[in-house]
C-alpha cells in the first residue's frame, strides 16, 4: 500500500506526573426491560474531556434517527447509569449512506476508576466496552502522525500494532491529516474502522490538519465533517467550536491548536488573532506542572534550497512542552 506521506511509526510517550482529588458518580438508571444485545452502532469513539478524572465523551453513529442512550457502570458493579445521546444528521457521500451522529457526555465519574459502557435504543443494546478515568498519576499516550491514505489497510495494521505494544496507554493523540480528503465520508468511515479496538477503548485527542480542509474537488473548504465527527472540550468561543481546545491528564495541561490559517482564511479571517488570545489565556490559567502544545504544523521557519519559508505555522507536525 502506498501512502502519500507517513512518518516512520507511531510512538508512545510516557509522562510521569501527579494528580489530585476525586468525586462521586451521578446518573439515572433506566427501567429494567428485556434486552437484546443486537444494537450495532457505527464508529464508536471515546474523546477526551477537559477534566478526564471525572468526565468522558462517547460518540457513535446510527443509520436512523432514534432516542439513544449511553449506559455505563463501574466494572464489577451491577448499578447502571444512563445518559441521553444527542443526535445530529450527517449527509453521506462516496458510497456512504446518510447517518446520525450521537454524542453523550459522561460526568461526575470517579477518579482512577475502571468503567464499562454500552449504547442503547429501546430494548436493544451493544456489548459492553471499557474505559478508565485518569488517576492523576504517570501515564502513557500513543501518538499517531498523519494517517491520510488512499487505502487504510496498512494504516490499520500500524495503528493496531502500536496500541498492542502499548496496551497500558491511557489515551491516543492524532496529530492531524487523519484523512486525505476532509469532505469524503468514505475516508472518515475507513479511518474509524482502522481505529476500532483503540478509539472505543481509550479516548482520543484529535486535531485538524490541512487535509481536513479539502472539498471533494480538492479545493479549500470549511472542515464541516471533521467538526461533525468530533465533539471536543469547550473552548468558550462559539465561532470556533472544536477548532482548538485544551484538556488535562495527570499533571499535564494539553493545549491543542488549529494551525490551518492560510487554508481557512476565506471563512475564518480572524482565526489567528482569536486563537492566539485564547491560547495565551488558556496557558496562563493552568497550574499543571507540564504544559504541552499540540499542533499539526509548527511555527518555526525553514529554508529549502536557498528559499526561506516565512509563513507562520509553515512546518509539519509539532509537539512542544515546557515547564
Secondary structure, DSSP 4 states (H G I P E B T S, - for coil): ---S---S--EEEEE------------BPPPP---BS----EEEEEE--SBTTT-EEEEEEESS---EEEEEEETT----EEEEEEEEEE---TTPPPEEEEEEEE-SPPTT-EEEEEEEETTEE---EEEE---SS-EEEEEE-----S--HHHHHHHHHHHHTTTT-SEEEE-S--SS-TT-HHHHHHHHHHTTTTTTTSEEEE---GGGGB-TTSSB---HHHHHH------S-GGGTTTSEEEEETTEEEEE----TTTTTTT-TTHHHHHHHHHHHHHHH---SEEEEEESS-S--EEETTEEE--TT-SS-EEEEE-
